[in-house]
Amino acid sequence: MDPDGSVGQVDGRIGHEGSRIDLDEVSKIYRIGDLEVTALDRVSLHVDESAFVVILGPSGCGKTTLLNMIGALDTPTLGSVRVDGRDLTSASRSERAEIRRHAVSFIFQTFNLFPALTAFENVRFGADAAGRRDDASDRAELALEQVGLGDRVRHFPHQLSGGEQQRVAIARALASGNPIMLADEPTGELDFRTGVQILSVLEEQAAAGMTVLIVTHNREISRIADRVIELSSGRIVSDGPPAGSRAEIGELQW
């Protein structure tokens, strides 16, 4: 704890090059009338390729703000942000949109599926938007198979359960082929068996070179990560391997 009584800060750049994600002294301050709310407070973080990172912390600690910063959905009040080699600090809206199309894929808590499109069409849209038009259909089919929905490709969102809709959203992110995946509570709407299946897919993607960041409050998921980052009051308070030793997916339980 700092002398002023605030939570201490860990430098998340140490030991990592930042080849995929590079945040230096990033703060995000929201102003509501005369009130200032600090969502991120001087956060520094480097993440490289082939990384499987879990970000832990209670509600309101800055996890989603951090994802939005990395995903080019928001800009810092102070500090600098580089993603996949591109500086987002003063990027225009169109430049940030390019990053979202070609570098970053999202798995949101809300599924954000198009209700008038089938599961297959929703996933193919993700590949199309990322510029993978030549093999978008093949990517969509493969991604739906990976998440266990090969037999639901023609179903519309209203014909799918909440867990199935979440899996469609995950398949859409996979089909983009982008090098960075940001997942906000990706197993939150899934039963244990399906959640483990999805984590296995994400782990495989990281092993193949993708940078995967998962935001969760479920500490059990952090046991299979390469790296666990904990946030509190907008600061990184710990950064390192899982406590104890890294677990296999088959050892998880919740």
N, C-alpha and C positions, 0 to 999 in steps of 0.2 A: 504493500500500500504506500502511496506517495505521502510526503510530509503534510500535504493539505487534506489528507483523509480520503482522497480519490483512489480508485482502483489502479494498480500499477500496470505498466504497458510492456508487452513483449514484442521485440522486433522480429517480424515474420519474414525478413529478408535473409537472415543468417542461415548459411548452409544451402541456399538455393539461388539459382542464376536469374530466375524471373523470365525465362525464355517464352513463356506463354502469358503469364500475368505478372504485372509489375506495378505495385502501388507504393508510392513514397509519400509518407506524412499526410495521408488523406484525411480530411475532415469534411463532414456534411452537417451543415447547420440550417435548420428550418426556422423561419421567422413567422410567428403568428401574432400579429399586432405588435405589442411591445415585448412579447415573450420570445426567447431564443431556446430552441431545443436542439441539442447536439446528438445526432444519431450515430455519427462516427467521429472519433476523436484521435487524430494523428495516427491513423492506422498505416503501417508499412508491411507489405506482404509480397513475397515472390513465390510463384508456382511454376513448375516446369512441365514438359510433356510427360506422358506416361505416369500421371499422378492420380491417385485415388484419395481425395481429401474430404474429410467430414468436418463441417463447421457446426459446433455445438453452442447452445446458449438458451437462456429463457426468453420468453416473449418480450419484445421491446428492447433487446440488447443490441440490435443493429445488424442482425444476420441478413434480413431481406434487403436492407439498404446496401449492404456490402455486395450482395448478388446483383442488385440493380446497377451498381457502379461498374462492376466487372462486365456486366452484360450490355453496357452502353444505353441503359434506360434512364440514367441520371448522370449528372456531372458533379464533381467535387466543389465544395466551397473553397477549400484550400488543398494544396498538394497536387500530385500528378498521377495519372493513370495511363498505363500502356497495356494493350491487349493484343496478343498475336503480332507483336512488333509495331503496332500502330498507336500513336498518341491520341488519347480520347479527351485529354484535359480541356482543350479548346476546340474540339471537333464540332463541325456544323451538324445540324440535324440529319442532313443527307449522308454525311460521312459516318455518323453513328448508325444510321440505318444499314449502310453497307457492312459494317462490322456485324450487326445482328443477322444479316443474311448469310454472310460467308465465313464467319469465324465462331459464332456463339449459337448454341442451341439451348432452349429453355424447356424445363419441365415445371409447370406452375402448379400451385395448390389447386387453383381453379383450372379446369381442363382446357377451356378456350377452344372447343371443337366447333366446327361449322355444322349447325343442326341439319342443314339441307344436303350435306355430303355424307356418303357412306364412310365407314372406317377406312377402307382402302383409299378413297378420294381425299380424306383428311390427311392421311399419311403421305400420299403422293404430292399433295400441296406443299408439305414441308420440304420435299426433295426439289420440287419445281422452284420454290422461293429461294433456295440456296444455289440455284443455277445448275442443278443436276438433271436437266431435262432429258438428256439422251438415255439415261437409264432409270428415270424416276419410277416407272412402274415396277421394275425389278427390285429397286431399293425398297419400295413400299411393301411388296410381297414378303421380302426377306425380313424386314423389320417386324411385321405383324406375326410372322412365324416365330421370331425370337422372343416375343412377349406372350406367346401362347394363344394368339387370336387368328391363326390361319383359317379357322372355320367360321369366322365372324366378319369376313372382309366386306360383305355386301350389306351388313346391318348399319342402320342409322343410329346416331347417338341415343335417341330416345328408346331404342330397342336394346340398349346395353345397360348393364348394371353400372353403379358408380366405379367399382373396381375395374371393370372392362373399359370404361371411358378413360380412366387414368392410364391404362395400358396402351390405348390408342395414342394418347398424348405422348407417352414415352416412345412409342414406335415412330411417331412423327419426328421427334428430336433425333432419333437414331438415323432415320432415312436422310436427313440433311447432309450427313457426312462431315459436319463441321468439326474442327479440332478441339473445341471447348464445349463441355456440357455442364450446365448449371441446373441443379435439381432442388426445388424447394419442397421438402417433405414428400418425396416421390412415393413412399409406401404408406402414406397417411390414410388412404382410402382402401387399402388392400388387406386381404386376409394374410395370415402369416405365411402360408405356403406360396402364395403369389408374390408377396413382398420379397421373400428369399429368392424367388426366380428372377425378379427384376434386378435385385442387387447383384446377382450372379452375372446378368447381362452387362450391367454397368462396370463391374469389375473386369470383365473380359475386354470391354472397350478401352479401359485404362491400360490394360496389359498390352493392347495393340497400338498404343501411342496416344490415345485421347487423354485430355486433361478433364477429369471429372470432379466437380465440387458438389457435395450434397449438404444442404442445410437441413438440420433435424433437431428435435428435442429428445429423440430416442437414443440414449447413450449406448444401448446395445449395438446399434448399427456401427458406431465408431470403432468397435472391436475389430472389424475387418478392413479398416482403412490403412493406407500407408502412413497417413499423417492426420492428426486430430488438432483442430484449432478451436479454442474456446473464447467466446466473446462475453464481455460483461460491461454494461454501461458504455457501449460504443468503442471499447478497447479490446485488443487481443491480450488475454491474461495467461494463456498457455498455448504452446505450439510444439508438437512432437509426436512420436509414435504412440499407439494406443497403450493405455496403462497395462502393465503386465507384459503380455506378448500378443502379437497379432493372431487373431482367431481365424479359423476356417469358417466359411459360410454355414456349413453343416452344424457348427457349434452354437449358432445363434438361437435365442429363444426370447419371445416376448408375448 
